[in-house]
Amino acid sequence: MREKIKVLIADDHELIRRGLERIISFEEDLEVVGEARDGREVLDILKSKAVDVLLLDINMPIINGIDVLKVVKRDFNALKVILLTVENQNTIIKKAIEIGADGYILKDSAGCEIVEAIRRVYFGENFIDKSLMSILFEDIKSKGKRTNILDSLTKRESEILYLISQGLSNKEIGERLFLSEKTVKNYTTNIFSKLDVRDRVQAAIIAIENHIEEYFRD
């Protein structure tokens, strides 16, 4: 039997920590190994415990979530980080994307989305809450400047990038295009290389900035 995915919950509100812990406790493959009330506690716990996925509130006291994220990406590179946010934090989220967070979910997301986010980032994908994606990307698209960067992609790569920008996972893309999940992953690696990005969130931003949806209008 595969080891459980070890999760650390970091939020200064006890009710939110309790709620997340309860959601995760129902999943046989997930385990909460610690809770933190501020950014300093997060870093102290990471020095003493094995953690696979960190659920991190952006607005942490003492050391804020963005500064914690910077330290994690420098000192705990294998650790996956999902930021807990609210709808009006677009500027901070964009900063987190630049630093390289692995997932972004709204604090009031459904339990199934939180669990899906944990699993997807653990297995090497990124996750952004669909509600948050629409809000964030509408803002990006309105300010975006077109370039010819998408011209470097093949037709199939463009199709996959479009589906990435719609929030689909590799598995969902494979089912839509009748491709294996491994084949989709190989395509995404090529896409990231051509666009010079680290992950699917950054790739999706480029897609939205360049109005990729116009390529797929009926």
Buried (B, 14 or more C-beta within 10 A) or exposed (E): EEEBBBBBBBBBEEEBBEBBBEBBEEBEEBBBBBBBBBBBBBBEBBEEEEBBBBBBBBBBEBBBBBBBBBBBBEEBEEBBBBBBBBBEBBEBBEBBBEBBBBBBBBBEBEBEBBBBBBBBBBEEBBBBBBBBBEBBBEBBBEEBEEEEBBEEBEEBBBBBBBBBBBBBBBBBBBEBBEBEBEBBBEBBEBBBEBBEBEBBBBBBBBBBBBEBEEBEEE
